[in-house]
Amino acid sequence: MIIFISGGARSGKSQFAEETALSLFHKAKGKNHRATLYYIATAKNSDDEMEERIRIHRKNRGIEWQTVEESFDILPILINCRQEDVILIDCLTIWVSNVLFELGYSQERIEDAVSSWLRFAQEKQIHLLIVSNDVNEEIPFSDKAVLTYLYSLQRLHQKIVNQSELVVQLQAGIPTFWKGELV
């Protein structure tokens, strides 16, 4: 199952995603006692504030989670997952920024990478939750690099939504279900 969760900054999307992933994990454990719950963190520990945020997030998630800090290469993690594993990627927005601006990925390479995530999730029958920010809902930017980033992200959103069974957007902690429903 592929789930796409979006929202603005501090909208509650990560908390919603974590609660959803944890619920899916408990159900998956009934089908496969070896199921694992992964949290793939794409953000880098860049300063004291970020270090504190990471510490708090880890503490709040608890011991059921296997946290993997990976800013660039997510596919090898997915390749090693088993059927019924639950993987939460938080977040696509930061991952795109990392690979676009630090590694110089082209739009095609970014889309190919995300397509491979989706393909592996479907083939391996894993639960893949992807969190992203709604960043293109404000005043248009004139900077070419920012526009490239925004357009890249919006194309990915469309690709992921197209293949997702569940699509949720959060505003002020309130989820709106655009596609599918929680079971």
VEXMAR-407120 format. One record per residue: x, y, z of N, C-alpha, C, O in turn; residue in three letters. Coordinates in steps of 0.1 Angstrom, whole numbers, plus 5000, padded with zeros to 4 digits. Example, Ala and Ser with C-alpha at 12.3 -4.5 7.8 and 13.67 -1.06 7.14 Angstrom:
<pts>
513249435078512349555078513249675078514249675085ALA;512849785071513749895071512950005079513450115080SER;
</pts>
This chain:
<pts>
500849885000500050005000500950125000501850135008MET;500550224991501350344991500350454996499250464992ILE;500950535005500150645011500950775010502150785013ILE;500250875005500951005003500251105013499051115013PHE;501051175021500551265032501251395030502451405030ILE;500451505028501051635026500351735035499351705042SER;500951855035500451965043501452075044502652055040GLY;501052185049502052295051502952275063502852175070GLY;503852365066504752355077503952355090502952435092ALA;504252265099503652245112502152225111501352265120ARG;501752145100500352115098499851995106498651975107SER;500851915111500451795118500651665109500351555113GLY;501251685097501351575088502351465093502051345091LYS;503451505099504351405104503751325115503851195116SER;503051385124502351315135501351215130501251105134GLN;500551265120499551185114500151065107499650955108PHE;501251095100501950985093502450875102502350755100ALA;503050925113503650835123502450745130502650625131GLU;501350805133500250735139499750635129499350525132GLU;499650675116499150585106500050465104499650355103THR;501350495103502350395101502350295113502450175111ALA;502250345125502250255137500950165136501050045140LEU;499850225133498650145131498850035121498449915123SER;499350065109499549965099500549865103500449745100LEU;501549905111502549805116501949705125502249585124PHE;501049755134500449655144499549555136499449435140HIS;498849605125498149515117499049415109498749295108LYS;500149465104501049385096501649275105501949165100ALA;501949305118502549205127501649085128502148975131LYS;500349105126499348995127499548905115499248785116GLY;499948955104500148875092501548825090501748715085LYS;502548895095503948865094504648905107504949025108ASN;504848815116505448855129506848915127507348975137HIS;507448905115508848965113508749105107509749165104ARG;507549155105507349285099508149395108508249385120ALA;508749485101509549595107508949725104508349745093THR;509049825113508549955112509750055110510550065119LEU;509950115098511050195095510650345094509550375089TYR;511550425099511450575097512650615090513750615095TYR;512450655077513550705069513550865070512650925065ILE;514550915077514751055079515651115069516751075068ALA;515051205061515851265050516651395054517551435047THR;516251445065516851575069518251545075518551435080ALA;519151645074520451635079520551705093519851805095LYS;521351645101521651715114522651825112523851805112ASN;522051945109522952055104523252155115524252235113SER;522552165126522852265136522252215149521652115150ASP;522452295160521952265173520452245173519852165180ASP;519752335166518252335166517752205160516852135165GLU;518352165149517952045142518351925150517551825151MET;519451925157519851815166518851795177518451685180GLU;518351905182517351895193515951845187515351765194GLU;515551885175514351835169514451685167513451615169ARG;515651645162515851495159515651425172515051315173ILE;516351475183516251405196514851385201514451285205ARG;514151495200512751495204511851395196511051325202ILE;512051405183511251315174511551165177510651085178HIS;512851135179513250995182512550955195512050845196ARG;512651035205512151005218510650985217510050885223LYS;509951065210508451055209508050935201506950885203ASN;508850895191508450775183508550645191507650555189ARG;509450635200509550505208510450405201511050415191GLY;510450285208511350175205510950095193511750015188ILE;509650095189509150015178509750055165509849975156GLU;510250175164510750225151512250195149513050195158TRP;512550155137513950145132514250275124513750285113GLN;515050365130515250495123516550475114517550435118THR;516350525102517450525092517550665087516650725081VAL;518750725090519050855085519650845071520850805070GLU;518950885061519450875047518950995039517751015037GLU;519851075035519551205028519451185013518951275006SER;519951075007520051064993519550934987518650934979PHE;520050824992519850694985518950604993519350525001ASP;517650614989516650544997516350404991515950314998ILE;516550384978516250264972516850144979516150044981LEU;518150144983518750024989517949985002517949865005PRO;517450085009516650055021515449975017515049875024ILE;514750025007513549955003513749814997512949724999LEU;514849804990515249674984515349564995515049454993ILE;515849605007516049515018514849495027514949415036ASN;513749555023512549535031511849405027512049355016CYS;510949365037510249235034508749275033508249385037ARG;507949175028506549195027505949225041506349175051GLN;505049325041504349375052505149475061504649525070GLU;506449495057507149605064506449735062505849755051ASP;506649825071506049965070507150065070507950065079VAL;507250145060508250235058507750375057506850405048ILE;508150465065507750605065508950695060509950695067LEU;508750765049509750855044509350995048508351045043ILE;510151065056509851195061511051285059511951275068ASP;511151365049510151395040510651405025511851425023CYS;509751395016510051405002510651544998511551554990LEU;510151645004510551785002512051805004512751864996THR;512451755016513851765019514751675010515851715006ILE;514251555007514951464999515251534985516351524980TRP;514151584979514351654966515351764967516151784958VAL;515251844977516251954979517651894980518551954974SER;517851784987519151724989519751684975520851714972ASN;518951604968519451544955519551644944520351634935VAL;518651744944518651844934519851944936520651974926LEU;519951994948520952104950522352054954523352114951PHE;522451934961523751884965524351794955525551794953GLU;523451704949523951604940523751644926524351574917LEU;522951744923522751794909521951694901522051694889GLY;521051624907520151534900519351614890518851724893TYR;519051554878518151604869516751574872516551484881SER;515751634866514351604869514151454866513351384873GLN;514651414855514451274850515051174861514351074864GLU;516251204866516851114876516051114889515851014895ARG;515551224893514651234905513451154903513051074912ILE;512751174892511551094889511750944888510950864893GLU;512950904882513250764881513450704895513050594898ASP;514150784904514350734917513050704924512850604930ALA;512150804924510850794931510050684924509350604931VAL;510050674911509350564904509850424909509050334911SER;511150414912511650284917511150254931510950144934SER;511050364939510450344953509050284952508750184958TRP;508250344943506850304942506750164936505950084941LEU;507650134926507649994920508049894931507349794932ARG;509049914939509449824949508349804960508149694964PHE;507749914963506649904973505549814968505049724976ALA;505149824956504149744950504549604948503849514952GLN;505749584943506249444941506449364953506149244954GLU;506949434963507349364976506149364986506249304997LYS;505049434982503849444991504249495005503949445015GLN;504949615004505249685017504349805018503749845008ILE;504249855029503449975032504450095032505250105040HIS;504250185022505150295020504350425022503450455014LEU;504750495032504150625035505150735031506350735036LEU;504750825023505650935019505051075024503851105020ILE;505751145031505351275036505951385028507151375025VAL;505251485025505751595017505051725021503951725027SER;505651835018505151975021504352025009504752004998ASN;503352095012502652175002503352315001503252395010ASP;504252324991505052444990504752534978505352634977VAL;503752494970503452574958502152644959501452664949ASN;501752684971500452744974500652884978499652944984GLU;501752944975501953084979502253174967501953134956GLU;502753294969503153384959504153314950505153264955ILE;504053324937505053264928506453324930506553444932PRO;507453234929508853284930509353314916508953254906PHE;510353404915510953434902512353374901512853374890SER;512853324912514153254911514153124903513253044907ASP;514953104894514952984885515152864893514452764891LYS;516152864902516352744910515152704919514852584920ALA;514552804925513352774933512252724924511552624928VAL;512052784913510952734904511252584899510352504898LEU;512552554896512852424892512552324903511952214901THR;512852364915512552284927511052264929510652144931TYR;510352364928508852364930508252274919507352194922LEU;508652294907508052214896508352074897507551984894TYR;509652044901510051904903509151834914508751724912SER;509051904925508251854936506751834932506151734935LEU;506151924925504751914920504651794911503651724912GLN;505551774902505551654893505551524901504851434898ARG;506451524911506551404919505251384927504751264928LEU;504651484932503451474940502351404931501651314935HIS;502251454918501251394909501551254906500651174906GLN;502851214904503251074902502850984913502250884912LYS;503151034925502950954937501450944940500950834943ILE;500751054939499251054941498650954931497650884935VAL;499050954919498450864909498650714913497750634910ASN;499650684920499950544924499550514938499650394942GLN;499050604945498750584960497350534961496450564954SER;497150444971495850404975495250504985493950514985GLU;496050574992495550675002496250805000497550805000LEU;495550914999496151054998495451145008494251155008VAL;496251195017495751285028496451415028497751415027VAL;495751525030496351655032495951705046494751695050GLN;496851755053496551805067496651955067497552015061LEU;495652015074495652155077495252175091494252125096GLN;496152245099495852265113495552135121494652135130ALA;496252025117496051895123494851815118494551705123GLY;494051875109492851815105493051745091493451815081ILE;492851615090493151545077491951555068490751545072PRO;492251585055491351575044491751455035492851455030THR;490851365033491151245025490751275011489551285008PHE;491751285002491451314988491251184980490651184970TRP;491851074985491750944977491950834988492850834996LYS;490950744987490950624996490550665010490150775013GLY;490650565019490350585033491050495042491550385037GLU;491250525054491950445064490950325068489750345070LEU;491550205068490750095072491150045085490549945090VAL;
</pts>
